[in-house]
Amino acid sequence: MTMKPVYWGETSKNSAFDDIYEIRRGQWLESVNTIHAEASKKQLHEKIVSIKGKQEMPMPVYIAEQIETALANDKSYLSEEKLITIRDQNNEKTIGKIFVQNENTIFQIPKEQLSIYDNVLTLKLIKQNIFTVGLKKYIKQNPFLGDELSSLINLEASELPLKKKVHLTFCVHGIGQTLGSKYEYVNFPKTISTFRENIKKQVKLLKPDNLIDEETTIQVLPITWRNKLDFNHPSKDQNLPSFAEICPSGAITIRSLIGDIGLDILLYENQYYREKIIEAVVSELNWKFSKFKKLHPESEITVSLIGHSLGSLILFDILNEHKYSQKLDFEVVNFFGVGSPVSIFKLIQKFKFSNHLYCRNYYNVFHECDVIGYRVEPLIHRSLSKVQPVQLETLSSPDIIIDKVKNFNVLNEYLSSVELIRDNTWLKNISMDKKSEPHHIEEMHKFNSFGRLDYIIKSKLLDIDMINALRSHVSYFEELDFINFIVKRLLAKNQSLTLKESLKMNKLT
């Protein structure tokens, strides 16, 4: 019996996102999600229902087999500080090593971290649970019996019926996802899985509101595209070198990291790869929409799109150009560009917002410290640069901020730094004290029926710009204010306003 994702993995080969596992006796499960076999049947039952049976992360069977074979042939792995070398599924390349803490507990060490961990002293620290940074811990567990698992799945299905109306939301990733094959924590499907769970939690916290459609379920699915492209040799001309062949031998690690991140932007700026990327995204969107529709034939499906970073630019181009948007098998209600560089690219391209996008509402959401996120409203009308973007409702508790303010000196130092920033000449010229006017709303209504496009996540009181800039771009899917905003927009009873309604909502009538 195998376990694999329903909505990703089938359309690509050797993908970093293809997590396919065999369910078998004595499997190794990730310790953070493991259900211990010694628990009572009632505890097992409650635990599985609470996590909905899908957060267990078994180790791929080909790795488990190598571990079991090594332990069967050499018991010294249990007592000495040495590593088991792990090879890929085709037994061709070393992908990492395993350290055995005891017969029921192991740590998986990725290849790129062996220079740190491949020494006796560090391994002793691991054995004593002192030093395990960056490692993945697995515990050997007995699986559930087939009948027991089936009954729990049936119980879960009866307790959590799918509502007839579903707001299906596809999320498209930005740069750097090739790192998923090297670093386990860079994994977009897992990021969206966390986002999905956070949305469910936020839905439960919603207070009764006549503007919210309680009969609609939100479902979020990831769209991956980078793993479908091969940049090792971008040309069919064999007289040209591959990417690896033009790389100098110095600073290999840093060069590889910059290449994995920065090359995505260069790829998209190349017309050939731009077409390939858009083709991959459109194909994946249609495939997953078709798959979801087939699995839920009775559901009334509404579709929205979320693009993060470069993903927002890809979606913008798809929705802006008819030759791409006409290939979509569904209508798009909302498009959320998150931490989006769309406006900086379009400014360079001298693009003007004149055509309607293939969606009812375009939301440009950015954290004020995100150096990748830019405003789009000034591209519609330059005078909108003087109008404040809409601030997202904040759910942060003021008590958290108060707890951080331990003494006046810390606060005073922070406020002084803010004043220094305000002294910059180029910032003095940007005054945002104007209000939007009816002609502004009329122009923006073409792209968002609610009359505004720019939505800002404000920094908390003690967020320091330099530090926050590093994390703000990559943490949107964990940002509570953003999650709350998404939930309320996707569950809104009214997904579109007339111009008259939009003017009224923006208090211009």
C-alpha positions in Angstrom: 0.0 0.0 0.0 1.4 3.4 -0.9 0.5 6.9 0.3 1.0 9.9 -2.0 -0.3 13.4 -2.5 -3.5 13.8 -4.5 -2.8 17.2 -6.2 0.9 17.1 -6.9 3.6 14.7 -7.9 1.7 12.9 -10.7 2.6 15.4 -13.5 6.3 15.7 -12.9 9.2 13.3 -12.8 11.9 13.3 -10.2 10.3 16.3 -8.5 11.5 17.6 -5.1 7.8 17.7 -4.2 7.0 14.0 -5.0 6.5 12.5 -1.5 5.4 8.9 -2.2 5.5 6.5 0.7 4.9 2.8 1.2 2.7 2.1 4.3 4.3 -1.0 5.9 5.3 -2.5 9.2 8.1 -0.9 11.2 8.1 2.3 9.2 10.1 5.4 10.3 7.9 8.4 11.0 8.9 12.0 11.5 9.1 12.5 15.3 7.2 15.8 15.3 4.1 14.2 13.9 4.5 10.6 15.2 1.7 8.9 17.1 3.4 6.5 19.6 2.3 2.9 19.3 2.1 2.4 23.1 -0.7 4.9 23.3 -4.2 3.5 24.2 -6.7 2.8 21.4 -8.8 5.8 22.6 -5.8 8.1 22.6 -4.8 6.9 19.2 -8.3 7.5 18.0 -8.5 11.0 19.4 -5.0 11.9 18.1 -5.6 10.8 14.6 -9.0 12.6 14.3 -7.4 15.7 15.7 -4.7 15.8 13.1 -7.0 14.4 10.4 -4.6 11.6 9.7 -2.5 13.5 7.2 0.3 15.1 9.1 2.3 11.9 9.6 5.4 12.1 7.5 6.8 8.6 6.8 10.3 8.2 5.5 10.5 7.1 1.8 10.6 3.4 1.6 13.9 3.2 -0.3 15.7 5.1 2.5 14.1 2.9 5.2 15.2 -0.2 3.4 18.8 1.0 3.3 18.7 1.7 7.1 17.3 -1.7 8.0 19.8 -3.5 5.8 22.7 -1.7 7.3 21.5 -2.3 10.9 20.9 -6.0 10.1 24.5 -6.4 8.8 26.3 -4.3 11.3 25.0 -3.8 14.9 27.9 -1.5 15.7 25.9 1.4 14.3 23.8 1.2 17.5 26.8 1.7 19.8 29.4 3.6 17.9 29.4 7.2 16.5 29.3 6.4 12.7 27.1 7.2 9.8 25.1 5.1 7.3 25.4 6.4 3.8 22.1 6.9 2.0 21.8 6.7 -1.8 19.0 7.9 -4.1 16.2 5.7 -5.3 18.2 4.6 -8.4 21.2 3.8 -6.1 23.3 6.3 -8.2 24.1 9.3 -6.0 24.7 9.9 -2.2 21.9 12.1 -0.9 22.9 12.2 2.7 23.7 10.1 5.8 21.8 8.6 8.7 23.0 8.7 12.4 21.5 6.1 14.7 20.8 7.4 18.1 19.3 4.1 19.2 17.4 1.2 17.5 14.2 3.3 17.5 15.5 6.8 16.8 17.5 8.1 13.9 18.6 11.5 12.5 18.8 12.2 8.8 21.7 14.4 7.7 21.4 16.0 4.2 24.4 15.9 2.0 25.1 19.7 2.2 25.4 19.5 6.0 27.9 16.6 6.2 30.8 18.9 6.6 29.4 20.0 9.9 28.1 16.7 11.2 30.7 14.1 9.9 32.9 14.0 13.0 32.8 12.0 16.2 32.4 14.9 18.6 29.3 16.3 16.9 27.8 12.8 16.6 28.2 12.3 20.4 26.4 15.6 20.9 23.6 14.3 18.7 23.4 11.1 20.6 22.9 13.1 23.8 20.2 15.3 22.1 22.4 18.4 22.6 23.1 19.4 19.0 20.5 18.5 16.4 20.1 21.8 14.5 18.9 21.3 10.9 18.4 17.5 11.2 15.3 15.6 10.7 14.4 13.1 13.5 12.5 9.9 12.8 11.1 7.3 15.3 10.3 3.7 14.4 6.6 3.0 14.8 4.2 0.2 14.1 1.5 1.2 11.6 -2.2 1.2 12.3 -4.1 -1.9 11.3 -6.0 -1.4 8.0 -9.4 -1.8 9.5 -8.6 0.7 12.3 -7.3 3.3 9.9 -10.3 2.8 7.6 -12.8 3.3 10.4 -11.0 6.5 11.5 -11.0 7.9 8.0 -14.7 7.1 7.7 -15.3 8.8 11.0 -13.4 11.9 9.9 -15.4 12.0 6.7 -18.7 11.9 8.6 -17.6 14.6 11.0 -16.2 17.0 8.4 -18.5 16.9 5.4 -17.5 19.0 2.4 -19.8 22.0 2.0 -21.6 22.3 -1.3 -19.9 25.6 -2.1 -16.1 25.6 -2.3 -13.8 28.6 -2.9 -10.8 26.9 -4.5 -7.6 28.9 -4.2 -4.4 28.1 -6.1 -1.1 29.5 -4.7 1.8 30.0 -7.1 5.3 30.2 -5.6 8.1 32.7 -6.4 11.9 32.4 -6.6 14.2 29.9 -4.9 12.1 26.7 -5.0 14.9 24.6 -6.5 16.3 24.8 -3.0 13.6 22.3 -2.1 15.8 19.5 -3.5 18.6 20.6 -1.1 16.9 22.0 1.9 13.9 20.3 3.4 12.5 23.5 4.9 12.1 25.0 1.4 9.0 23.1 0.3 6.1 25.1 -1.1 3.5 22.3 -0.8 4.3 22.1 2.9 4.2 25.9 3.3 0.7 25.9 1.7 -0.3 23.0 3.9 0.5 25.1 6.9 -1.3 28.1 5.3 -4.4 25.8 4.8 -4.4 24.7 8.5 -4.1 28.4 9.6 -7.0 29.3 7.4 -9.1 26.6 9.0 -8.2 27.9 12.5 -9.1 31.4 11.5 -12.4 30.4 10.0 -13.4 28.8 13.3 -12.6 32.1 15.1 -14.8 34.2 12.9 -17.7 35.9 14.7 -21.2 35.7 13.2 -21.3 38.3 10.3 -24.0 38.8 7.7 -21.3 39.6 5.2 -19.7 36.1 5.5 -21.0 33.1 3.6 -21.0 30.3 6.2 -22.0 27.8 3.5 -18.7 28.1 1.7 -15.5 26.0 2.4 -12.0 27.3 1.5 -9.6 24.9 -0.1 -6.0 25.9 -0.9 -3.7 24.1 -3.3 -0.1 24.8 -4.3 1.0 25.3 -7.9 4.7 24.5 -8.5 6.5 25.4 -11.8 10.2 25.6 -11.1 10.7 21.9 -10.7 9.4 21.4 -14.3 12.2 23.5 -15.9 15.8 22.4 -16.6 18.3 25.2 -16.8 21.3 22.9 -16.9 21.4 23.4 -20.6 19.0 26.1 -21.8 19.7 25.7 -25.4 19.4 22.9 -27.9 22.6 24.1 -29.5 25.2 21.6 -28.2 28.0 24.0 -29.1 26.9 26.2 -26.2 28.1 25.3 -22.7 25.8 24.2 -19.8 25.3 26.4 -16.8 27.6 24.2 -14.7 30.4 24.6 -17.3 30.5 28.4 -17.0 30.7 28.4 -13.2 34.1 29.1 -11.7 35.3 26.8 -8.9 35.5 29.5 -6.2 32.7 30.2 -3.6 30.7 27.2 -4.9 28.2 27.1 -2.1 27.3 30.8 -2.3 27.4 30.8 -6.1 25.0 27.8 -6.0 22.6 29.5 -3.6 22.6 32.8 -5.6 22.0 30.7 -8.8 19.1 28.8 -7.2 17.4 32.1 -6.3 18.5 34.7 -8.7 18.4 32.6 -11.9 14.6 32.4 -11.6 14.3 36.1 -12.3 16.7 35.8 -15.3 14.8 32.9 -16.6 11.5 34.8 -16.6 13.0 37.8 -18.3 14.1 35.5 -21.2 11.2 35.2 -23.7 11.7 31.5 -24.3 11.7 30.6 -20.6 8.9 33.0 -19.9 6.7 31.1 -22.3 7.8 27.8 -20.7 7.0 29.0 -17.2 3.6 30.4 -18.1 2.8 27.2 -20.0 3.8 25.1 -17.0 1.6 27.3 -14.6 -1.4 27.3 -16.9 -1.1 23.5 -17.4 -0.8 22.9 -13.6 -3.8 25.2 -12.8 -6.0 23.4 -15.3 -4.9 19.9 -14.2 -5.6 20.6 -10.6 -8.9 22.3 -11.2 -10.0 19.3 -13.3 -8.8 16.9 -10.6 -10.6 18.8 -7.9 -13.8 19.0 -10.0 -13.7 15.3 -10.6 -13.3 14.5 -6.9 -16.1 16.9 -5.9 -18.6 16.7 -8.8 -21.5 18.0 -6.6 -19.7 21.1 -5.4 -20.2 24.6 -6.7 -16.6 25.8 -7.3 -15.3 29.4 -7.3 -11.7 30.0 -8.1 -9.2 32.6 -6.8 -5.4 32.8 -7.3 -2.6 33.9 -4.9 0.9 34.6 -6.4 3.8 35.1 -4.1 6.8 37.2 -5.2 7.7 36.2 -8.8 4.6 34.0 -8.8 2.5 37.2 -8.7 4.2 38.5 -11.8 3.6 35.2 -13.6 -0.1 35.3 -12.7 -0.4 38.9 -13.6 0.9 38.3 -17.1 -1.4 35.3 -17.5 -4.5 37.4 -16.4 -3.4 40.4 -18.4 -2.7 38.8 -21.8 -5.7 37.2 -23.6 -3.6 34.6 -25.3 -2.8 33.1 -21.9 -6.0 33.8 -19.9 -8.1 32.2 -22.6 -6.4 28.9 -21.9 -7.6 28.7 -18.4 -10.5 26.3 -17.8 -12.1 28.5 -15.1 -13.0 32.1 -14.3 -10.9 33.9 -11.8 -12.8 35.9 -9.1 -9.9 37.2 -7.0 -6.2 37.5 -7.7 -3.9 38.3 -4.8 -0.4 39.5 -5.6 1.6 39.0 -2.3 5.0 40.6 -1.8 4.8 41.4 -5.4 7.4 43.0 -7.7 4.8 43.5 -10.5 4.9 47.3 -10.5 8.7 47.6 -10.6 8.8 45.2 -13.6 5.9 47.0 -15.3 7.4 50.5 -14.6 10.7 49.4 -16.3 8.6 48.0 -19.2 6.7 51.3 -19.4 3.5 49.3 -19.0 0.2 51.2 -18.5 -2.9 49.8 -16.7 -5.4 50.2 -19.5 -6.9 46.7 -20.1 -9.0 44.8 -17.7 -7.4 41.8 -16.0 -9.1 38.4 -16.4 -10.5 38.6 -12.8 -13.0 40.6 -10.9 -10.7 41.8 -8.1 -6.9 42.3 -8.1 -5.4 42.8 -4.6 -1.8 43.8 -4.2 -0.9 42.9 -0.6 2.5 43.8 0.8 4.3 44.2 4.2 5.6 47.8 4.5 9.1 46.4 5.2 9.1 43.9 2.3 11.7 45.2 -0.1 10.3 43.0 -2.9 6.7 44.3 -2.6 5.7 47.5 -4.4 2.5 49.5 -4.8 0.6 49.3 -8.1 -2.0 52.0 -7.7 0.4 54.8 -8.8 0.7 53.0 -12.1 -3.0 53.5 -12.7 -2.9 57.1 -11.7 0.2 58.9 -10.6 -1.6 61.0 -8.0 -2.5 57.9 -6.1 1.1 57.8 -4.8 -0.1 60.4 -2.3 -3.0 58.3 -1.2 -2.4 55.9 1.7 -2.8 52.2 0.8 -5.5 50.3 2.7 -4.2 49.0 6.0 -5.2 45.4 6.8 -7.1 44.8 10.0 -4.6 43.8 12.7 -5.3 40.9 15.0 -2.1 41.3 17.1 -2.8 41.7 20.8 -1.6 45.0 22.2 -0.5 43.0 25.3 2.2 41.4 23.3 3.6 44.8 22.3 3.4 46.1 25.9 5.3 43.1 27.1 8.1 43.9 24.7 8.5 47.4 26.0 10.6 46.7 29.0 12.0 50.2 29.5 11.6 53.7 28.0 15.2 53.7 26.7 14.5 50.9 24.2 11.4 52.6 23.0 13.1 56.0 22.7 16.0 54.5 20.8 13.6 52.9 18.3 11.6 56.1 17.8 14.8 58.1 17.3 15.8 55.7 14.5 12.4 56.3 12.9 13.0 60.0 13.0 16.4 59.5 11.4 14.7 57.6 8.5 12.2 60.4 8.1 15.0 62.9 7.6 16.0 61.3 4.3 15.4 63.9 1.6 13.9 61.5 -0.9 11.3 60.4 1.6 10.3 64.0 2.5 9.0 64.6 -1.0 6.5 61.7 -0.7 3.6 62.9 1.3 0.6 60.6 1.7 -2.0 63.0 3.1 -4.4 63.0 0.1 -7.7 61.1 -0.1 -8.8 59.1 -3.1 -11.3 60.9 -5.3 -14.2 59.6 -7.4 -12.2 59.5 -10.6 -9.6 57.4 -8.8 -12.1 54.8 -7.6 -13.6 54.8 -11.1 -10.2 53.9 -12.6 -9.4 51.3 -10.0 -12.9 49.8 -10.2 -11.8 48.3 -13.6 -9.2 46.2 -11.8 -10.9 45.7 -8.4 -14.6 46.1 -8.0 -14.1 47.2 -4.4 -12.2 50.3 -5.6 -8.8 49.8 -4.1 -5.8 47.6 -5.1 -3.0 48.3 -2.6 -3.3 46.7 0.8 -0.5 47.1 3.4 0.5 45.0 6.5 1.8 47.5 8.9 4.9 46.8 11.1 4.3 46.2 14.8 5.6 48.8 17.3 9.0 47.2 17.8 9.6 45.6 14.4 12.9 47.0 13.2 12.9 47.7 9.5 16.2 46.0 8.7 15.4 42.8 10.6 11.8 42.7 9.5 12.8 43.2 5.8 14.6 39.8 6.0 11.6 37.9 7.2 8.6 39.8 5.9 8.9 38.6 2.3 8.9 34.9 3.2 6.3 34.9 6.0 3.0 36.0 4.4 1.5 32.5 4.6 2.1 32.6 8.4 1.1 36.2 8.9 -2.1 36.3 10.9 -3.3 39.6 9.5 -2.9 38.3 6.0 -4.7 35.1 6.7 -7.6 36.9 8.3 -7.8 39.2 5.2 -7.8 36.2 2.8 -10.5 34.4 4.8 -12.8 37.4 4.9 -12.4 38.1 1.1 -12.9 34.5 0.1 -15.9 33.9 2.3 -17.5 37.3 1.5 -21.1 36.8 0.3 -20.6 39.6 -2.2 -17.6 39.0 -4.4 -18.2 42.0 -6.7 -19.5 45.6 -6.4 -20.9 47.9 -8.9 -19.2 51.3 -9.3 -21.9 53.0 -7.3 -21.5 50.5 -4.5 -17.8 50.9 -4.6 -18.0 54.7 -4.4 -20.3 54.4 -1.4 -18.1 51.9 0.3 -15.1 54.2 -0.1 -17.2 57.1 1.3 -17.2 59.1 -1.9 -20.9 59.5 -2.4 
